[in-house]
C-alpha cells in the first residue's frame, strides 16, 4: 500500500470551513480508509491506499460534503511525491528555521503559461518557481504583506499552500506509518 497525503484547501481558516481533524479521521476510517493520521488543523491527512489520485480526491471531497456539509477541494500526493517536491525545491536551502518564508502551493495540474505570466506581476521582492504541479515560493519579507502570497490563487483556484515545516513534517509522518 502507498502512503497518500490529502491536502484540504481552506479549512479552519479565520473561523470558516471548520472541520475537526479527529472527526474527519473517524469518518475516513468508517469509510474504509486505512492507517489514517492527521497533522495540525490546516487539513493534512495521511493514509494508506492504492487508489488513483483522482478517485481519492473525489471520494474525500464527497465524504466531507456528506459529513460536514462543506465543499472543500482536496489535493492528493503520495509520500514519495512529497519527498521529491522537497528535494527538488529551488528554495530548500533558503528556508528559515521556522519555515514560514518558504511555501509550496500544490495543484491538481500544472498551470497554463498565461496563468504563470499573471503571477509574475506580483513578484516584487518575493520569488517563485513553478515545477510541474507545484508552486515554490520564497517570501523575503514574510507572508503578511506579500503581494505574491496574496495572489497565488490567480495561478490556480484550487491551489493549496503549505509552509516548509509542514511539508517536511508530512514526509516524516509518512515514513513513520510506512508498512
C-alpha positions in Angstrom: 0.0 0.0 0.0 1.1 3.5 -0.8 1.0 6.3 1.8 -1.2 9.1 0.4 -1.5 12.6 1.7 -4.7 14.5 1.3 -4.2 18.3 1.5 -7.5 20.1 2.1 -7.9 23.6 0.8 -9.1 26.4 3.0 -10.3 24.7 6.2 -10.2 26.1 9.7 -9.0 29.5 8.4 -10.5 32.6 10.0 -13.3 30.6 11.6 -14.6 29.4 8.2 -15.0 25.8 6.9 -14.5 24.3 10.4 -13.6 20.6 10.4 -12.3 18.9 13.5 -9.5 16.6 12.4 -10.5 13.9 14.9 -14.0 13.8 13.3 -12.5 13.7 9.8 -10.2 10.9 10.8 -13.1 8.9 12.3 -15.2 9.5 9.2 -12.5 8.3 6.9 -11.9 5.2 8.9 -15.6 4.4 8.8 -15.4 4.7 5.0 -12.6 2.1 4.9 -9.5 4.3 4.7 -6.6 2.6 6.5 -3.9 3.9 8.8 -5.4 7.4 8.9 -3.4 10.1 10.6 -3.9 13.8 10.7 -1.5 16.6 11.2 -2.5 20.1 12.5 -5.8 21.7 11.9 -5.0 23.1 8.4 -6.2 19.9 6.7 -3.4 17.3 6.3 -4.5 13.7 6.3 -2.2 10.7 5.7 -3.5 7.2 4.9 -2.8 4.0 3.0 -4.3 3.4 -0.4 -3.5 2.2 -3.9 -6.5 4.0 -5.4 -5.8 6.7 -8.1 -5.3 10.3 -7.1 -8.5 11.3 -8.9 -10.6 8.7 -7.2 -9.2 9.5 -3.8 -9.8 13.3 -4.1 -13.4 12.7 -5.3 -14.1 10.2 -2.5 -12.7 12.5 0.2 -14.4 15.6 -1.2 -17.8 13.7 -1.2 -17.1 12.4 2.3 -16.5 16.0 3.5 -19.6 17.2 1.7 -21.8 14.5 3.2 -20.2 14.5 6.7 -19.7 18.2 7.2 -21.8 20.0 4.6 -18.8 21.7 3.1 -17.5 21.9 -0.4 -13.7 21.5 0.0 -11.1 20.9 -2.6 -8.7 18.0 -1.9 -5.3 17.7 -3.4 -3.6 14.3 -3.2 0.1 13.5 -3.3 1.9 10.3 -2.4 4.6 10.4 0.3 7.2 9.8 -2.5 5.9 12.8 -4.4 6.2 15.0 -1.3 9.8 13.8 -0.8 10.6 14.7 -4.4 8.9 18.1 -4.0 11.1 18.9 -1.0 14.3 17.5 -2.6 13.8 19.5 -5.8 12.6 22.8 -4.3 14.7 25.7 -5.6 14.4 27.3 -2.2 15.2 24.4 0.1 18.5 25.9 1.2 16.9 29.3 1.9 14.2 28.2 4.4 14.3 30.0 7.7 14.3 27.9 10.9 10.5 28.5 11.4 9.9 27.5 7.7 7.5 30.4 7.2 9.4 32.1 4.4 9.2 29.1 2.0 5.9 27.8 0.9 4.7 25.2 -1.6 1.5 25.5 -3.5 0.0 22.2 -4.6 -2.3 22.0 -7.6 -4.2 19.3 -9.5 -2.4 20.1 -12.7 0.4 22.3 -14.0 -0.8 25.8 -14.6 -1.1 27.4 -18.0 1.6 29.7 -19.4 -1.0 32.5 -19.2 -1.7 31.9 -15.5 2.0 31.8 -14.8 2.5 35.2 -16.5 -0.3 36.7 -14.5 1.5 35.7 -11.3 4.7 37.4 -12.5 3.0 40.8 -11.9 3.0 40.1 -8.1 6.6 39.1 -7.5 8.1 42.4 -6.3 10.6 41.4 -3.6 9.5 37.7 -3.5 10.5 34.8 -5.7 8.6 31.9 -7.1 9.2 28.9 -9.4 6.7 26.6 -10.9 7.8 22.9 -11.1 5.1 20.9 -12.7 2.0 20.9 -10.4 3.8 22.8 -7.6 4.4 26.4 -7.0 7.5 27.1 -4.8 7.6 30.5 -3.1 10.3 32.4 -1.3 8.9 35.2 0.8 11.8 37.6 1.5 9.7 39.9 3.8 7.1 37.5 5.3 3.6 36.5 4.1 1.5 39.2 5.7 2.4 42.0 3.2 3.4 39.8 0.3 1.5 40.6 -2.9 2.7 37.3 -4.3 1.3 35.3 -1.4 -2.0 37.2 -1.5 -2.4 36.4 -5.2 -1.3 32.8 -5.7 -4.9 31.8 -6.5 -4.6 33.6 -9.8 -2.3 30.7 -10.8 -5.0 28.1 -9.9 -8.2 28.5 -8.0 -7.7 25.1 -6.4 -4.1 25.7 -5.2 -3.5 24.9 -1.5 -0.4 26.3 0.3 1.7 24.6 2.9 4.8 26.1 4.6 8.2 24.4 4.5 8.0 23.0 8.0 4.6 21.4 7.3 5.8 19.8 4.1 8.8 18.3 5.9 6.7 17.1 8.8 4.3 15.3 6.4 7.2 13.4 4.9 8.5 12.4 8.4 5.0 11.3 9.4 4.6 9.3 6.2 7.8 7.5 6.9 6.6 6.6 10.5 3.5 4.9 9.2 5.1 3.2 6.2 4.3 -0.5 6.5 
